Amino acid sequence: MITKMKKLTFLVYHKEYEEFLKRIRDLGVLHIQTAQEGSSDTSVLQERIQLADRIKRMIESFADIEPSAHEGDAAKGPQTLEHIEQLQAEKQAQESLVQGCRKEEEALEVWGNFDPKNISRLKENGYEVRFFTCPARNFNPEWEEQFCATLINKEGDRLYFITVTPAGQQPDLDAEAVTLPQRSLQEATQQKEVHEHAAEAIQKQIDHCAHKHLKDLQAWLQQLHSSVAFDQVVLGTARAAEDKVMILEGWIPAPKEQMVREFLDSQEVYYEMREARKGDHVPILLRNNAFTRMYEVLTGMYGMPDYDEFDPTPMIAPFFTLFFAFCMGDAGYGLALILLGFYLKSKLSKSMAGMMNLVITLGVATTIFGAILGTFFGVDLFKADVPEWMKQFMITGKIGETNYDKQMLLALIIGVVHICIAMTVKAIGATVRFGFKESLSDWGWLLLVVGFVALGSLSFFQLIPEQVSYWGFIVVGGISAIGIYLLNNLHRNVLVNIGAGLWDTYNMATGLMGDVLSYIRLYALGLAGAMLGGVFNQLAFMVQDAAGGVLGIIFCALILVFGHTLNIAMSCLSAFVHPLRLTFVEYFKNSGYDGKGEAYKPFTVTEKE
């Protein structure tokens, strides 16, 4: 559900404005609606935002470091940031020197470890040593006599050689001259190791500083976020009466009205409070029960509803749970998720522990639905030695004498029900937002689809006579056609409405068929997971029979653990992504959901995560 909101407008004298904002921030319930006009001096704000980004990136780079137990001190944050950045610059300088030494190593490796001083001594005595490289086919043996060419190394089809000539004599060779570093290979390697050790030592200093002062950086970042939020409100405030009066607008949840009125009445400030009106850009605060609240994160992934839309979360919750359980399709995997959820709940942070409640819920649903589908860690329960009364609840096998799978038909039935509910939500939502006269087309399509599905089902199961169903189809189709083709827009010409209705019919006919068939993926993913689990079971016991004894049992256990762990991981990924797609595409499209609302974010002191 969407919480009702109230709009507040304040008129505050400019000299008292910042103090008033601090009191409003401490109250922590007002969602500020910043004006388009306001102060243009944003340089200080931009500097603080950039600084906050620097600190955030630094904190994220220390994700693997456990901070010390002391409370964070924001006052130590600037000194810590400067010190760590200085150490990082020193480390980067050492790493640059390491890269330089590695390049020298690469250049010297083919020539071997020689002392450049010997080259200098030869030069002092009137001889010059030059280094060359060329393809083997270009090497002329006469160079050995003419220029004292000596082969040093060969790599593939390339030769590396030197020449020794009197000073001033320049050999004219069909080869590439090479300039080498002024130190030996051994010296380059030693220097590289020195710089590597220096970089490692600096990294240890960085890690130690991060461990000791990470909470100081976090406290400083929290302080900066609060300051940035405050400045954004100040700079985005509209002004009147030659900038003497500040006009502030915002929203509060209706349940907080009494508390806010009592607070404002105690302040010397003029304010007005009113209900939200059509056209207002109202922030969205969702209010759901404990079960549905776990799925609000999925709604947020797509986008919050508009203020006059329905909150889709109460519909997402049961169907996403059902879809997830269908895709997993294994009672044993459901139990594994339950155990994993309880284990991680005690290990993770408070915010992440809340997500484990969703994992446990999905695990319970998977256990129940997996038992109905008759699969337990890849074992077909319907063929196993289980009580007959349990098998009566399992949905397995074919439908009668046909080749149609019961589970596939179940997936299609779930899809039809899901889409029918979506169309119902669309028709009701359009009536609430635009009025009944403007939603006749939506009601026409709803009556046509739901009416035909209901009449077809009753006729198929022979619950109504064939004559009744025949006339029922005619009546439902006729009434629906009036809304679809004649009254789809009361402000247009009838002929235009008929053309628009025909176009809608084409889109609906092709779209609905594809939408319903999309739900077969529930059956396909569940079947794939069950089959893969069965394959791992067969492979494990084949290895056990082949190896025999204790060794066979060990290999069997390893294959079972590895195989089912891998299958659970892949099944969980599929069971999350594909139900999300069915929700975001099939359901939201047929329910007319926009998801363009803005989440309610009260102006308050930023709390540490």
C-alpha positions in Angstrom: 0.0 0.0 0.0 1.0 3.6 -0.5 1.1 5.8 2.5 -1.1 9.0 2.3 1.1 12.1 2.2 0.5 15.7 3.3 2.1 18.7 1.7 3.8 21.4 3.8 4.7 24.9 2.7 6.9 27.1 5.0 7.6 30.8 4.8 10.8 31.6 6.9 12.8 34.8 7.4 16.1 34.4 5.7 18.2 35.0 8.8 16.4 32.2 10.7 16.4 29.8 7.8 19.4 27.7 8.5 18.6 27.3 12.1 15.1 26.3 11.2 16.4 23.7 8.7 18.5 22.1 11.4 15.4 21.7 13.6 13.5 20.2 10.7 16.4 17.8 10.0 16.4 16.7 13.6 12.7 16.0 13.2 13.6 13.6 10.4 10.2 13.2 8.6 10.0 16.0 5.9 10.7 15.0 2.3 12.1 18.3 0.8 10.8 19.4 -2.6 13.6 21.6 -3.8 12.6 24.4 -6.2 14.1 24.9 -9.6 15.2 28.4 -8.7 17.6 29.1 -5.8 21.2 30.1 -5.3 23.5 29.6 -8.2 26.6 29.4 -6.0 27.2 25.7 -6.0 31.0 25.6 -6.0 31.3 24.7 -2.3 28.6 22.1 -2.7 30.4 20.5 -5.7 33.7 20.4 -3.8 32.0 18.6 -0.9 30.3 16.1 -3.2 33.7 15.4 -4.9 35.4 15.0 -1.5 32.6 12.6 -0.4 33.2 10.6 -3.6 36.9 10.4 -2.9 36.3 9.1 0.7 33.7 6.6 -0.5 36.0 5.2 -3.1 38.8 4.9 -0.5 36.5 3.1 1.9 35.3 0.7 -0.8 38.9 -0.1 -1.6 39.3 -1.4 2.0 36.3 -3.7 1.8 38.5 -6.7 2.9 40.0 -5.0 5.9 38.5 -5.4 9.3 38.3 -2.0 11.1 39.3 -1.6 14.7 36.8 -1.7 17.5 37.0 2.0 18.5 34.2 4.5 17.6 34.9 6.7 14.6 36.0 10.2 15.0 35.2 12.5 12.1 37.8 15.0 13.2 40.5 12.5 12.3 39.1 11.9 8.9 41.0 14.6 6.9 44.3 13.7 8.4 43.7 10.0 7.7 42.7 10.7 4.1 45.8 12.9 3.4 48.1 10.3 5.0 46.7 7.3 3.1 46.7 9.2 -0.2 50.3 10.2 0.4 51.2 6.6 1.0 49.3 5.5 -2.1 51.2 8.1 -4.1 54.5 6.7 -2.7 53.4 3.1 -3.5 52.5 4.1 -7.0 55.9 5.7 -7.5 57.6 2.5 -6.4 55.3 0.4 -8.7 56.3 2.7 -11.6 60.0 2.0 -10.8 59.2 -1.7 -10.7 57.7 -1.5 -14.2 60.8 0.3 -15.4 63.0 -2.4 -14.1 60.9 -5.1 -15.7 61.2 -3.4 -19.0 65.0 -3.3 -18.6 64.9 -7.0 -17.6 63.0 -7.8 -20.8 65.5 -5.8 -22.9 68.5 -7.5 -21.3 67.4 -11.1 -21.0 68.3 -12.0 -24.5 71.8 -10.6 -24.1 72.6 -12.4 -20.9 74.1 -10.9 -17.7 77.1 -8.8 -18.7 78.8 -5.9 -17.0 78.3 -2.5 -18.9 81.6 -1.3 -17.4 83.5 -3.7 -19.6 81.8 -2.1 -22.7 83.0 1.3 -21.3 86.6 0.0 -20.9 86.7 -1.2 -24.5 85.5 2.2 -25.6 88.3 3.9 -23.6 90.8 1.6 -25.5 89.5 2.6 -28.9 86.9 0.0 -29.6 83.1 0.3 -29.7 80.6 -2.5 -29.0 77.2 -2.2 -30.7 74.2 -4.4 -30.3 72.0 -5.6 -33.3 69.1 -7.9 -34.0 67.8 -9.2 -37.3 66.0 -12.1 -38.9 68.2 -15.2 -39.4 67.9 -15.0 -43.2 69.3 -11.4 -43.2 72.5 -12.3 -41.3 75.6 -12.2 -43.5 78.5 -14.4 -42.3 80.9 -11.9 -43.8 80.0 -9.6 -40.9 82.0 -11.9 -38.6 85.2 -11.0 -40.5 84.4 -7.4 -41.3 83.0 -6.2 -38.0 83.9 -9.0 -35.6 80.2 -9.9 -35.4 79.5 -12.4 -32.6 76.2 -14.2 -32.1 74.8 -13.8 -28.6 71.4 -15.4 -28.7 68.7 -16.8 -31.0 64.9 -16.7 -30.4 62.9 -18.4 -33.0 63.9 -16.9 -36.4 65.6 -13.9 -34.9 69.3 -13.4 -34.1 70.9 -11.2 -31.5 74.5 -10.3 -32.1 77.2 -7.7 -31.3 79.9 -6.0 -33.4 83.3 -4.9 -32.1 84.8 -2.2 -34.3 87.5 0.5 -34.0 86.1 3.8 -32.6 84.6 6.0 -35.4 83.9 3.0 -37.7 80.1 2.7 -38.3 79.0 -0.8 -39.5 76.5 -0.6 -42.4 74.3 -3.6 -41.6 70.9 -4.8 -42.7 70.0 -5.1 -39.0 68.2 -3.2 -36.3 70.4 -1.4 -33.8 69.5 -1.9 -30.2 70.1 0.5 -27.3 70.5 -1.2 -23.9 70.1 0.1 -20.4 73.2 1.3 -18.6 73.2 -1.5 -16.1 73.4 -5.3 -16.0 70.5 -7.7 -15.9 71.5 -8.7 -12.4 71.4 -5.0 -11.3 68.0 -4.5 -12.9 66.6 -7.6 -11.2 68.0 -6.5 -7.8 66.6 -3.0 -8.2 63.2 -4.5 -9.2 63.1 -6.6 -6.0 64.1 -3.5 -3.9 61.2 -1.5 -5.3 58.8 -4.4 -4.9 59.7 -4.8 -1.3 59.3 -1.1 -0.8 55.9 -1.2 -2.4 54.9 -4.1 -0.2 56.1 -2.3 2.9 54.1 0.8 2.0 51.0 -1.4 1.4 51.4 -2.8 4.9 51.4 0.8 6.2 48.3 1.6 4.2 46.5 -1.5 5.5 47.5 -0.8 9.1 46.3 2.8 8.8 43.0 1.6 7.2 42.5 -0.9 10.0 43.1 1.8 12.6 41.3 4.7 11.1 38.6 3.2 8.7 35.8 4.1 11.1 37.2 7.7 11.3 36.8 7.9 7.5 33.3 6.4 7.7 32.3 9.0 10.4 33.7 11.8 8.3 31.8 10.5 5.2 28.6 10.4 7.2 29.1 14.0 8.4 29.8 15.1 4.8 26.7 13.4 3.5 24.6 15.3 6.1 26.3 18.5 5.2 25.8 17.9 1.4 22.1 17.2 2.0 21.7 20.3 4.1 23.5 22.5 1.4 21.4 21.0 -1.4 18.2 22.1 0.5 19.5 25.6 1.1 20.7 26.1 -2.4 17.4 24.7 -3.8 15.1 26.8 -1.8 12.9 29.4 -3.6 13.2 33.0 -2.4 10.8 35.9 -2.3 10.5 39.5 -1.1 14.0 40.4 -2.4 15.5 37.2 -0.9 14.2 38.1 2.6 11.7 35.2 2.7 12.6 31.6 2.1 9.9 29.4 0.7 10.3 25.7 1.5 8.0 22.9 0.4 7.9 19.3 1.4 5.9 16.2 2.2 5.2 14.2 5.3 3.4 10.9 5.8 -0.2 11.5 7.0 0.3 9.3 10.1 3.0 11.8 11.2 0.7 14.8 10.9 -0.2 15.2 14.5 3.5 15.0 15.6 4.6 17.5 13.0 1.8 20.0 13.9 2.8 19.9 17.5 6.4 20.5 16.6 5.6 23.4 14.2 3.2 25.0 16.6 6.0 25.3 19.1 8.2 27.1 16.5 7.8 30.7 15.3 7.2 29.8 11.7 4.3 30.2 9.2 3.2 27.0 7.5 0.4 25.5 5.5 -0.6 21.9 5.3 -2.8 20.3 2.7 -3.8 17.0 1.0 -2.0 15.9 -2.1 -3.8 17.0 -5.3 -3.8 15.6 -8.8 -0.7 16.7 -10.6 1.5 16.9 -7.5 4.8 15.2 -7.6 4.3 13.2 -4.4 7.1 11.0 -2.9 6.1 7.4 -2.3 6.4 5.6 1.0 5.2 2.0 0.9 3.4 0.5 3.9 3.0 -3.3 3.8 2.9 -6.2 6.2 6.0 -8.2 7.3 5.6 -10.7 4.4 5.0 -8.3 1.6 7.6 -5.8 2.9 10.4 -8.3 2.0 9.5 -7.9 -1.7 9.6 -4.1 -1.7 13.2 -4.3 -2.9 11.9 -5.9 -6.1 9.4 -3.0 -6.6 12.3 -0.6 -6.1 14.4 -2.3 -8.7 11.8 -1.5 -11.4 10.6 1.8 -10.0 8.3 3.2 -7.4 4.6 3.6 -8.3 3.0 7.0 -8.9 1.0 8.4 -6.1 -2.3 7.5 -7.8 -1.2 4.0 -8.9 -1.6 0.8 -6.9 1.4 -0.5 -5.0 2.4 -3.7 -7.0 4.2 -5.3 -4.1 1.2 -7.2 -2.6 0.9 -8.9 -6.0 4.6 -9.4 -6.5 5.0 -11.1 -3.2 2.8 -14.2 -3.6 3.5 -14.7 -7.3 7.2 -14.2 -7.2 7.4 -16.7 -4.3 5.3 -19.2 -6.4 7.4 -18.6 -9.5 10.7 -19.0 -7.6 9.5 -22.3 -6.0 8.3 -23.6 -9.4 11.7 -22.8 -11.0 13.6 -24.4 -8.2 11.2 -27.3 -8.1 13.1 -29.4 -5.6 12.1 -29.9 -1.9 15.6 -30.8 -0.9 17.0 -27.6 -2.4 14.3 -25.7 -0.5 15.6 -27.2 2.8 19.1 -26.2 1.8 18.0 -22.6 1.3 16.3 -22.6 4.7 19.4 -23.8 6.4 21.6 -21.3 4.5 19.2 -18.5 5.4 19.3 -19.2 9.1 23.1 -19.6 9.1 23.8 -16.4 7.2 21.3 -14.5 9.3 23.5 -14.9 12.3 26.7 -14.0 10.5 25.8 -11.0 8.3 25.1 -7.4 9.2 21.7 -6.3 10.4 20.7 -4.9 7.0 21.7 -8.1 5.1 20.2 -10.3 7.8 16.9 -8.9 6.8 17.4 -10.2 3.3 17.9 -13.7 4.8 14.2 -13.6 5.9 13.4 -13.5 2.2 15.8 -16.4 1.5 14.1 -18.5 4.3 10.6 -17.7 2.9 11.6 -18.7 -0.6 13.2 -21.8 0.8 9.9 -22.8 2.6 7.9 -22.2 -0.5 10.4 -24.3 -2.6 10.2 -27.1 0.0 6.4 -27.2 -0.2 6.1 -26.8 -4.0 9.1 -29.2 -4.6 7.2 -31.9 -2.6 4.1 -31.2 -4.8 6.2 -31.6 -7.9 7.7 -34.8 -6.5 11.4 -34.0 -6.5 13.9 -34.2 -3.6 17.6 -33.6 -4.4 17.0 -35.0 -7.9 15.1 -38.1 -6.7 11.6 -38.7 -8.2 9.5 -39.1 -5.1 6.5 -40.4 -7.1 8.6 -43.5 -8.0 10.2 -43.7 -4.6 9.0 -45.7 -1.6 6.9 -42.9 0.0 3.3 -43.3 1.5 0.5 -43.3 -1.1 -1.3 -40.5 0.6 1.6 -38.2 -0.2 1.6 -39.2 -3.8 -2.0 -38.1 -4.1 -0.8 -34.5 -3.7 1.9 -34.7 -6.3 1.5 -33.1 -9.7 3.5 -35.4 -12.0 3.1 -37.3 -15.2 0.8 -36.8 -18.2 -2.8 -35.7 -18.4 -4.9 -38.8 -18.9 -4.0 -40.5 -22.2 -2.6 -37.4 -23.8 1.1 -36.4 -24.1 0.6 -33.1 -22.2 2.6 -32.8 -19.1 0.6 -31.8 -15.9 3.4 -29.5 -14.7 3.5 -27.7 -18.1 -0.3 -27.2 -18.0 0.0 -25.9 -14.4 2.6 -23.3 -15.5 0.2 -22.1 -18.3 -2.7 -21.9 -15.9 -0.6 -19.9 -13.5 0.3 -17.6 -16.4 -3.4 -17.1 -17.4 -4.4 -16.3 -13.8 -1.4 -13.9 -13.4 -2.3 -12.0 -16.6 -6.0 -11.9 -15.7 -5.2 -10.4 -12.3 -2.9 -7.9 -14.1 -5.7 -6.8 -16.4 -8.1 -6.5 -13.5 -5.6 -4.2 -11.7 -5.2 -2.2 -14.9 -9.0 -1.7 -15.3 -9.5 -0.8 -11.6 -6.4 1.5 -11.6 -7.6 3.3 -14.8 -11.0 3.8 -13.2 -9.5 5.3 -10.0 -7.1 7.5 -11.9 -9.1 8.7 -14.9 -12.8 7.7 -14.2 -15.0 4.9 -15.4 -15.8 6.6 -18.7 -12.2 6.9 -19.7 -11.5 3.2 -18.9 -14.2 1.5 -20.8 -11.7 -0.1 -23.2 -9.8 -1.6 -20.3 -13.0 -3.0 -18.9 -13.9 -4.4 -22.3 -10.7 -6.3 -22.6 -10.9 -7.5 -19.1 -14.5 -8.8 -19.6 -13.4 -10.4 -22.9 -10.4 -12.3 -21.6 -11.6 -13.2 -18.2 -15.1 -14.0 -19.5 -13.8 -16.3 -22.2 -11.4 -18.0 -19.9 -14.1 -18.6 -17.3 -16.7 -19.8 -19.9 -14.1 -22.0 -21.6 -13.1 -23.6 -18.3 -16.7 -24.2 -17.2 -17.5 -25.7 -20.6 -14.3 -27.9 -20.7 -15.2 -29.4 -17.3 -18.8 -29.8 -18.4 -20.1 -27.6 -15.5 -22.4 -25.7 -17.8 -24.4 -27.0 -20.9 -22.9 -26.4 -24.3 -25.8 -24.1 -25.3 -25.3 -21.9 -22.3 -21.6 -21.5 -23.1 -22.4 -20.7 -26.7 -24.7 -17.8 -25.8 -22.3 -16.8 -23.0 -19.5 -16.3 -25.5 -21.8 -14.2 -27.8 -23.0 -12.0 -24.9 -19.6 -11.5 -23.4 -18.0 -10.8 -26.8 -20.8 -8.4 -27.8 -20.6 -6.3 -24.6 -16.8 -6.3 -24.7 -16.8 -5.2 -28.4 -18.8 -2.1 -27.4 -16.1 -1.0 -25.0 -13.2 -2.0 -27.2 -14.3 -0.7 -30.6 -16.9 2.0 -29.9 -16.3 3.6 -26.5 -12.5 3.3 -26.1 -12.2 7.1 -26.3 -15.4 9.2 -25.9 -13.6 12.3 -27.2 -12.9 10.8 -30.7 -14.9 10.0 -33.8 -16.5 6.5 -33.8 -14.7 5.5 -37.0 -11.3 6.5 -35.4 -12.3 4.4 -32.3 -13.0 1.4 -34.5 -9.6 1.7 -36.2 -7.9 2.1 -32.8 -9.8 -0.9 -31.5 -8.7 -3.1 -34.4 -5.1 -2.1 -33.8 -5.5 -2.9 -30.1 -7.0 -6.2 -31.1 -4.0 -7.1 -33.2 -1.6 -6.1 -30.4 -3.6 -7.9 -27.7 -4.0 -11.1 -29.7 -0.3 -11.4 -30.5 0.9 -10.1 -27.2 -1.3 -12.2 -25.0 -0.3 -15.4 -26.8 3.4 -14.7 -26.3 2.8 -13.6 -22.7 1.0 -16.8 -21.7 3.6 -19.0 -23.5 6.4 -17.1 -21.5 5.2 -18.9 -18.4 6.3 -22.3 -19.8 9.8 -21.2 -18.6 8.6 -22.0 -15.1 8.1 -25.6 -16.1 11.2 -25.8 -18.2 13.6 -24.5 -15.5 12.1 -26.7 -12.8 12.4 -29.7 -15.1 16.0 -28.8 -16.1 17.0 -28.5 -12.4 15.4 -31.8 -11.5 17.0 -33.6 -14.4 20.4 -32.2 -13.7 20.1 -33.3 -10.0 19.1 -36.8 -11.2 22.2 -36.9 -13.5 24.5 -36.0 -10.6 22.9 -38.8 -8.5 23.4 -41.4 -11.2 27.0 -40.3 -11.8 27.8 -40.4 -8.1 26.4 -43.9 -7.6 28.0 -45.2 -10.8 31.4 -44.0 -9.5 30.7 -45.6 -6.1 29.9 -49.0 -7.8 33.0 -48.7 -10.0 35.5 -47.7 -7.2 33.9 -49.7 -4.4 34.7 -49.7 -0.7 35.5 -46.6 1.3 37.1 -44.9 -1.8 33.8 -45.3 -3.7 31.8 -43.8 -0.8 34.2 -40.8 -0.6 34.0 -40.1 -4.4 30.2 -40.6 -4.3 29.9 -38.0 -1.5 32.1 -35.5 -3.2 30.2 -35.7 -6.5 26.8 -35.4 -4.7 28.0 -32.4 -2.7 29.7 -30.6 -5.6 27.0 -31.5 -8.1 24.0 -30.4 -6.0 25.8 -27.3 -4.7 26.4 -26.3 -8.3 22.9 -27.1 -9.3 21.4 -25.1 -6.4 23.5 -22.1 -7.4 22.5 -22.2 -11.0 18.8 -22.9 -10.1 18.8 -20.0 -7.7 20.1 -17.6 -10.3 17.5 -18.8 -12.9 14.7 -18.8 -10.2 15.5 -15.2 -9.5 16.0 -13.8 -13.0 13.1 -15.4 -14.8 10.4 -14.8 -12.3 11.6 -11.2 -12.1 11.2 -11.0 -15.9 7.7 -12.4 -15.8 6.9 -9.7 -13.2 8.6 -6.8 -14.9 7.4 -7.7 -18.5 4.3 -9.8 -18.5 2.6 -8.5 -15.3 3.6 -4.8 -15.4 2.8 -4.5 -19.1 -0.7 -6.0 -18.7 -1.4 -4.1 -15.5 -0.4 -0.7 -17.0 2.2 -0.1 -14.3 4.5 2.9 -15.0 6.9 2.8 -12.0 8.0 6.4 -12.4 7.4 7.5 -8.8 10.0 9.0 -6.5 10.9 7.2 -3.2 10.2 9.1 0.0 13.5 10.3 1.5 13.1 12.3 4.7 15.5 15.1 5.3 17.5 13.8 8.3 20.9 13.3 9.7 22.6 10.6 7.6 23.0 7.5 9.7 25.9 5.2 9.4 25.2 2.1 7.4 
